[in-house]
Amino acid sequence: NAGVTQTPKFQVLKTGQSMTLQCAQDMNHEYMSWYRQDPGMGLRLIHYSVGAGITDQGEVPNGYNVSRSTTEDFPLRLLSAAPSQTSVYFCASRLFSTGGEQYFGPGTRLTVT
Amino acid sequence: GIQVEQSPPDLILQEGANSTLRCNFSDSVNNLQWFHQNPWGQLINLFYIPSGTKQNGRLSATTVATERYSLLYISSSQTTDSGVYFCAPDSGNTGKLIFGQGTTLQVKP
């Protein structure tokens, strides 16, 4: 099992550009989520999904879109990048929303200039 | 929403020392997990512990859900234990994990 994979590892964007961060898992987990980590802020939940076709907002959803067309994939879209979105982004998955250990991907370091 | 407070925020140990990290949470929870973020940024799940005590080598964790706290014990610390330790309880049926600010641990040789 590859676990949770994320691409790219690093990305630099200009203000106003859009892009998609990719996330995939091969553990047949129902629950997937995206977090951002900023210095001194811990990890904050952006969006999550309890299964294919179902998504919902977390603590800091503004400026981001998600979709879950398959169990395996959960991409995060930045619609119009802003410097405030400079952060490290982590994708995670767990078996069910009501239980199971959560596993994280390696992260994507995004810089918006 | 649920509030999570971790203490201490920073901890410096000499190799071989023991330590206890604490996590307080403000509401009842269904589950709680402890994670270690190593100096390279990787997040590793240490314990899935909604209640009771679990042990894994030199690490153990105890959650007392009725009193809304969890403890992570590190014994005979090693330099590879350095990094940030996060606790993350969840509540309700959404499964949302809410992360504390973390405890930054530095183990000196």
Interface residues (C-beta under 8 A of the other chain):
Chain A: Y31 S33 Y35 G40 M41 G42 L43 R44 L45 Y48 V50 D56 G58 E59 V88 F90 A92 R94 F96 S97 T98 G99 G100 E101 Q102 Y103 F104 P106 G107
Chain B: G1 N30 N31 Q33 F35 G41 Q42 L43 I44 N45 Y48 F86 A88 N93 T94 G95 K96 L97 I98 F99 G100 Q101 G102
